[in-house]
Amino acid sequence: MVVRIKSRTIYSGSVTPSALNTEVNLISVPTQADMYLFEAYVDIGNLASGETALIRLYLRVDGSTERLYDEISVSGDYAQKVVHITAMNLRANAQARLAVVQTAGTLRSFPYWGVVMVYEEI
C-alpha cells in the first residue's frame, strides 16, 4: 500500500481566555475523509512569572467519546516558551481538540499554529 498526503489544513491564531479556569479551544479538527497526521505548537511566552496555564489535548479514540489524552501544566517561569504537540497519526474520526485553560495570573493571549494532513491510498 502506498499513501500520500491528499490535503493539508493549517490552523493558526491567538486566543485570550475570558476568565481564569475557563477552557478555550485553540484547534478543533472535524472528522476527516481518511487517517490524518496532527501536530501543533502553543506559544506560552506571554505568561509572566507566577502565571500558570494548562494545555489540553482531547481525542475520540472510538470515534465518538471525547477523552482527555494529555494535559500539560505550564508556567511563565519556564525558559521554554513553546509547547510542541508531537505529530501523531489519527483515525479519520478521532476529532483532535487542543485547548488552553489559564489557571493563575492576568489573562494572557496564547498564539498557536497547527497542521492536519489527510492521507489517501494510491
C-alpha positions in Angstrom: 0.0 0.0 0.0 1.3 3.4 -0.9 -0.1 6.6 0.7 0.3 10.2 0.1 -1.0 13.5 1.6 -4.3 14.3 0.0 -4.9 17.6 1.7 -3.4 20.0 4.3 -5.2 22.4 6.7 -3.3 25.0 8.6 -4.7 26.3 11.9 -3.3 29.5 13.3 -4.3 32.3 15.5 -4.3 33.6 19.1 -6.9 33.3 21.8 -7.3 35.0 25.2 -9.4 33.3 27.8 -12.4 35.3 29.1 -11.8 34.2 32.7 -9.4 32.2 34.8 -10.1 28.4 34.9 -12.2 28.6 31.7 -11.2 26.3 28.8 -10.8 27.9 25.4 -10.4 25.9 22.2 -7.4 26.5 20.0 -7.9 23.8 17.4 -10.9 21.6 16.8 -10.4 19.0 14.0 -13.6 17.7 12.4 -14.0 14.2 11.1 -11.7 13.7 8.1 -12.0 11.7 4.9 -9.2 9.3 6.0 -6.5 8.9 8.6 -4.6 12.1 9.3 -1.5 13.5 10.9 -1.9 16.2 13.6 0.8 18.4 15.0 0.6 21.7 16.8 2.5 24.4 18.7 1.3 26.7 21.5 3.3 29.9 22.5 3.2 30.5 26.2 5.6 33.4 26.1 3.0 35.9 27.2 2.7 34.3 30.7 4.5 36.3 33.3 6.4 34.9 36.3 4.0 33.0 38.6 1.2 32.8 36.0 0.1 29.3 35.0 -2.0 27.5 32.4 -2.9 24.0 31.2 -2.6 22.9 27.6 -5.1 20.0 27.0 -5.4 17.6 24.0 -8.6 15.6 23.6 -9.2 12.6 21.2 -12.0 10.4 20.3 -10.3 7.0 20.2 -13.5 5.2 19.4 -14.7 7.9 17.1 -17.5 9.1 19.4 -16.5 9.6 23.0 -14.1 12.5 23.6 -11.4 11.8 26.2 -8.5 13.8 27.7 -5.4 12.5 26.0 -2.8 14.8 27.6 -2.7 17.8 29.9 0.5 19.9 30.1 0.9 22.3 33.1 2.9 25.4 32.1 4.2 28.5 33.8 5.6 31.9 32.9 8.7 30.9 34.8 9.6 28.3 32.2 12.6 29.0 29.9 10.9 27.0 27.1 8.2 29.3 25.7 6.7 27.0 23.1 4.8 23.8 23.8 5.0 21.2 21.0 2.2 18.7 20.5 4.2 15.9 18.8 2.9 14.7 15.4 0.6 11.8 15.7 -1.3 9.7 13.2 -5.0 9.5 14.0 -8.1 7.7 12.6 -10.4 9.7 10.4 -13.0 10.4 13.2 -10.6 11.0 16.1 -11.6 14.7 16.1 -8.5 16.0 17.9 -9.2 19.1 20.0 -6.5 21.4 21.5 -7.5 23.8 24.3 -6.0 26.1 26.9 -7.0 27.0 30.5 -5.3 29.8 32.2 -5.2 29.0 35.9 -3.5 31.9 37.6 -2.4 35.5 36.8 -3.5 38.2 34.5 -5.4 36.9 31.4 -2.9 36.5 28.5 -3.1 35.6 24.8 -1.9 32.2 23.5 -0.8 32.2 19.9 -0.9 28.8 18.3 -0.2 27.0 15.0 -1.2 23.5 13.9 -1.5 21.3 10.8 -3.7 18.5 9.7 -2.5 16.4 6.8 -5.0 13.9 5.5 -3.7 10.7 3.8 -5.0 8.8 0.9 -4.1 5.4 -0.7 -2.8 5.5 -4.2 
